[in-house]
Amino acid sequence: MIKRVIFILIFLTVIFEKSYSQYRKFDNPIWTIGTANTIPKKSLHLNALYYSQYGITNKIELQTKPLWYYKFPNLILKIEWWYKKSKPGKSFFEKHGIIISSKHGVFYPTPIINYIYKKKLFGLNFNNNTADFIISTKNEMLISFLINSNKGCYTKHKILTFKVGNQKSFFNKSDNLILTKSSLYYRQTVVLGEKSLWYIGFDIDNKFNYGINYSVNLDVYTVGLSMKNMIIEHKGIIYWYWGYRHRIRPALGYQFSYTNQPGIHAGLTPIFDISYLFSVKKGNKNNNLFDNGVIDDADMDNLYD
């Protein structure tokens, strides 16, 4: 066990050192999946496990998990509604750029629920032998503040995002509730009943340097606006860039989940993903953050002129 931990630490140190030594060549993008930012038109960020992103326009983004489609059809649209460029001033709202967006998703979870139940995973239970036909929806509002500070020899970029949203399922029968005893998956299954799942949260996306970035979030969910049925989730992710123009983006992190339901305890699980950023096209001048598919110094200088 100790040898494995030492090997992992050495491996990560080599990766981080390589990323840091090359930070002067390219300014890598902040991962905008949890922010109000949309990626540029015709850009594609392909993720292995998490949501992939495609820029339909500079203000409309498509998100989906393509590798999950055969068991879990899913589709999300992120739409940018309003953007305010930063300007000199004393107040927080004057000094920092602001973006307001919304997310609207639709999901068909029945196939993956039946698969998990047959494999006897995660303590999944429901009254019948098969799940009902279920359609789930997700609607979310996001507001992101674009924050900049100069420290040392490079510029640090930070995006602070607040969100509020709702998840709801339709067509499932009340006598066929789907529940799990795992806190890590309780939130995904409790919403499959008749009640709505409401949530608020925030994300912080920042850079250690030009090669290594991180993302931290905290979300609080309630079932039917009742604090008696509450879920808390927290994620921390570090990601870096490899390859030609740093198009490859591995990510490592963790997720902590807690619910106050009897018999369901807190849980911690590792997170791993890898992305490839390609087909990045130049956006138009009015695009709020990007002109080359990444958030670079020129973009931030325009925001804070």
Order of alpha helices (4+ residues) and beta strands (2+ residues): alpha-beta-beta-beta-beta-alpha-beta-alpha-beta-beta-alpha-beta-beta-beta-beta-beta-alpha
